[in-house]
Structures are given as C-alpha cells and as structure tokens.
Amino acid sequence: MKHAFTPEDLLEYLYKETDPQQTLAIEEALETDWTLREKLAVLQTSRARLDRLIESPRTETILHILHHAQQEKVSSNA
C-alpha cells in the first residue's frame, strides 16, 4: 500500500520531528518513490537557503530600544 505523504510530513521528517514509525514509513517510501525523493530534495535545498539567511533589525530599531531603555532607567532612578 502506497502512502501519500504531504509536504508537511516531509518537513517534519526533515527536521526530525516524526515519530519512529512515521520516519520508517517515509524512509521506506523514499527508497522506491523518486517523486517523493525529488520533493524532499527541493525542501532540503530550500532549508539550506533559509539556514544561510541572517536577519538583523534595522539600526533605527536598535537605537529606539536603547533610547527607551535609557529613559526607563532615568525615570526609575528619579
């Protein structure tokens, strides 16, 4: 019996969030289903790209937070 795995199933597998039975079922399906292997490869590529992204807040945002913290410090000392 062939199981239709969803993209969510593959994401859970990719991030090692599947239970042992689900992991085994996906691995067995990957051995014989080239379409499933291709879908997993696309997700792996996307994950690699996302893992390389580095996000940081704008300088303006950091300065606003620091200014607010300084104001709070001044008002709590008064």
C-alpha positions as CSV (number, residue, x, y, z in Angstrom):
1,M,0.0,0.0,0.0
2,K,1.4,3.3,-1.1
3,H,1.1,6.2,1.4
4,A,0.7,9.8,0.1
5,F,3.0,11.9,2.2
6,T,2.2,15.6,2.4
7,P,4.8,18.4,2.3
8,E,4.2,18.8,6.0
9,D,5.1,15.2,6.6
10,L,8.3,15.7,4.7
11,L,9.1,18.9,6.6
12,E,8.6,17.1,9.9
13,Y,10.9,14.3,8.6
14,L,13.5,16.8,7.5
15,Y,13.5,18.5,10.9
16,K,13.5,15.1,12.7
17,E,10.1,15.7,14.2
18,T,8.4,12.5,13.1
19,D,7.8,9.6,15.4
20,P,9.8,6.4,14.7
21,Q,7.0,4.7,12.8
22,Q,6.5,7.7,10.5
23,T,10.2,8.0,10.0
24,L,10.5,4.4,8.9
25,A,7.5,4.7,6.6
26,I,9.0,7.8,4.9
27,E,12.4,6.2,4.6
28,E,10.9,3.1,3.0
29,A,8.9,5.2,0.6
30,L,12.0,7.3,-0.3
31,E,13.7,4.1,-1.4
32,T,11.1,3.4,-4.1
33,D,9.4,6.7,-4.9
34,W,11.6,9.0,-6.9
35,T,8.9,11.7,-6.9
36,L,9.0,11.8,-3.1
37,R,12.8,11.9,-3.2
38,E,12.6,14.9,-5.5
39,K,10.1,16.7,-3.2
40,L,12.4,16.1,-0.3
41,A,15.4,17.4,-2.3
42,V,13.5,20.6,-3.0
43,L,12.7,21.0,0.7
44,Q,16.3,20.3,1.6
45,T,17.6,23.0,-0.9
46,S,15.0,25.5,0.5
47,R,16.1,24.7,4.0
48,A,19.8,25.2,3.2
49,R,19.0,28.6,1.7
50,L,16.9,29.6,4.7
51,D,19.6,28.5,7.1
52,R,22.1,30.8,5.3
53,L,19.9,33.9,5.8
54,I,20.9,36.2,8.5
55,E,18.3,38.7,9.6
56,S,19.0,41.6,12.0
57,P,16.9,44.5,13.0
58,R,17.4,47.9,11.4
59,T,19.8,50.3,13.2
60,E,16.9,52.7,13.8
61,T,15.0,50.0,15.7
62,I,18.0,49.2,17.9
63,L,18.6,52.8,18.7
64,H,14.9,53.3,19.6
65,I,15.1,50.3,22.0
66,L,18.3,51.6,23.6
67,H,16.8,55.1,23.9
68,H,13.6,53.7,25.5
69,A,15.7,51.6,28.0
70,Q,17.7,54.7,28.9
71,Q,14.5,56.7,29.5
72,E,13.2,53.8,31.7
73,K,16.4,53.8,33.7
74,V,16.3,57.5,34.2
75,S,12.7,57.5,35.3
76,S,13.2,54.6,37.7
77,N,16.2,56.4,39.4
78,A,14.2,59.6,39.9
